[in-house]
């Protein structure tokens, strides 16, 4: 179903000053992990996401996305 990937060559630890999706400014140190979500999956992913629900998205959508992020983080930390 999902085909999420990480561009591992771009994963890095860095200090960043960014704007979160809610407009909050964040100045912190952390990992930057680029995730690729195929255009063909964006509609279904967003259709199954309700930002008002604490249990959304369901495991079918959240687990593969989480695994792409955590696999990249684990590999980088273990280097």
Secondary structure, DSSP 8 states (H G I E B T S, - for coil): ----EE-GGG-EEEEEEEE-TTS-EEEEEEEE--EE--HHHHHHHHHT--TT-TT-S-HHHHHHHHHHHHHHHHHHHH-
